[in-house]
């Protein structure tokens, strides 16, 4: 698309946006002037759907009026509450309903997946990750390695950006798979990198890993609700995610996991068991049938009963995704929003020749790949001078991004509630304060 830096062009894009009314479905934080701030931090915490309050209050009312009987007698019975999230979540990740389960938090789910899929031997025990990976993923993986008696310094293999670059090349991931293939047990990569905003080719990486008999797993915290996914068709072995970023389910909201059908239906797979992973037909016979018989689906990895108050807001958000037409419609607007922001940054700061996979500006470097199929909605902007001061100026001017040490500002225009005019204003403010 040919963009223009004229303010009226931004307003025209908003007027033509088929998703523009969904912004009204969210609470927008207000600045000191009483007007909505420019909220570009959905990659850290999504905005609150207005419908979430009513859904949570319904659960509170059912608790107050029914107490224990709400497990079966609530408007949405608590006993099977997780089932209400199954199909809309499956649509977002491109899975069959029996391949997904909403439960726990992301890192807990990663440990549960590793308990099943990381079965190291003396000859095949290594794990491949990207660098930088989200720290909690690294902590979890290193602890899993140590738990099995191996040394993380020797067992963890990292695919790193090349000298002078910021993102990891597909060729280098495949080179690492080739070099360590006979020793690798698991590949664990973020679908969209938290720091750079790089979108990895999940399908290609999965194929390359499985060709060498390596389990392919992904952290989708920054991918779900951001980019289209097809986990079943891509043959991914497992994936985990949170729901408080692009899924707008609130702080500490329930996370999720995907287990491919060929694994999910295999009740013989080892796992860490809990009563809600047990066959629901015998679950409440308790001590009368003490043997654990896992559900032949992703539910078989569920440990405990559904956390109702951290699931309820997700119901509100998932209904909005469905009403908006799913990820294809949202992705179309997302691409336009992000590339419009990139265009305005190029224009405002003076783009020069790309070097080392990045685009350098006067004082700024956008380290997120420019290619449409290599980024989500986030742009990561490396600030060369006084980065914290610039970040503070943005906040003071009513632009809410987030900051990652030592010098990166992350801005994520989100299609459900951000506008093109907000992007225009944010770029103008950034140019004025850089």
Secondary structure, 3 states (H helix, E strand, C coil): CCCCCCHHHHHHHHHHCCCHHHHHHECCCECCCCCECEECECCCCCCCECHHHHHHHHHHHHHHHHHHHHHHHCCCCHHHCCHHHHHHHHHHHCCCHHHEEECCCHHHHHHHHHHHHCCCCCCCCEEEEEECCCHHHHHHHHHHHHHCCCCHHHHEEEEECCCCCCCCCHHHHHHHHHHHCCCEEEEEEECECCCCCEECCHHHHHHHHHCCCCEEEEECCCCCCCCCCCHHHHCCCEEEECCCCCCCCCCCCCCEEEECHHHHCCCCCCCCCCHHHECCCCHHHHHHHCCCCECCCHHHHCCCCCCHHHHHHHHHHHHHHHHCCHHHHHHHHHHHHHHHHHHHHHHHHCCCCCECCEEECCCEEECCCCCHHHECCEEEEEECCCHHHHHHHHHHCCEECEEECCCEEEEECCCCCCCHHHHHHHHHHHHHHC
